[in-house]
């Protein structure tokens, strides 16, 4: 019988109650990890933790605002107390506001930056000493294809995801000596509630919006489960010599860019 890829490890997943986070929580649990699911959506978070536990896995849910330092500290403390450590941190919480710099409000800009970038800083700042004391670990951040190239009417989102890409690289440099690997995933359009919300923000019909999103070499949008597989690779020992990278998972959407 093959050894599970995350056997004996503990993972924290922010934005873990839906979309890519939910799919990753389920996959990590199947691969042997104890999972701490972090989200503001308590009902969905409790449900997914219960699903993992019912299947024989180990999971807890922590309702937290990962833009607040005290909440981040509480999440890590609860995880360490419950499972004994933190081996994987998946900084996945994120939002999108579709607007140009002329249309996005200052409050919207601040909200996108706080959730998409500041949360990565805050959670990593608390987790890194725990990982270092234990001899290493893996941090995976959710960036975006739009962190590598620009996109229309998404100024705050593009800026935030570009920041995540370079924050990832800087952290990889700073903490490689502590055997902490830091990488990010750059998903293309993925079939989640967040993607579908963009149609409403842009005033477009959802079916037309999704049809346009599928215009890439593979001819479709991705699934949360496919992005979760990329997170598993970066979290596991399969990527033991990979750090500071931005892994594009987008069905070829960026293949002809640049």
Secondary structure as GFF3:
##gff-version 3
##sequence-region A 1 258
A	DSSP	beta_strand	10	14	.	.	.	ID=ss1
A	DSSP	alpha_helix	19	30	.	.	.	ID=ss2
A	DSSP	beta_strand	34	39	.	.	.	ID=ss3
A	DSSP	alpha_helix	42	54	.	.	.	ID=ss4
A	DSSP	beta_strand	59	63	.	.	.	ID=ss5
A	DSSP	alpha_helix	69	83	.	.	.	ID=ss6
A	DSSP	beta_strand	88	91	.	.	.	ID=ss7
A	DSSP	alpha_helix	106	113	.	.	.	ID=ss8
A	DSSP	pi_helix	114	118	.	.	.	ID=ss9
A	DSSP	alpha_helix	119	134	.	.	.	ID=ss10
A	DSSP	beta_strand	137	142	.	.	.	ID=ss11
A	DSSP	three_ten_helix	145	147	.	.	.	ID=ss12
A	DSSP	alpha_helix	155	175	.	.	.	ID=ss13
A	DSSP	three_ten_helix	176	178	.	.	.	ID=ss14
A	DSSP	beta_strand	180	187	.	.	.	ID=ss15
A	DSSP	alpha_helix	193	202	.	.	.	ID=ss16
A	DSSP	alpha_helix	206	213	.	.	.	ID=ss17
A	DSSP	alpha_helix	224	235	.	.	.	ID=ss18
A	DSSP	three_ten_helix	237	239	.	.	.	ID=ss19
A	DSSP	beta_strand	246	249	.	.	.	ID=ss20
###
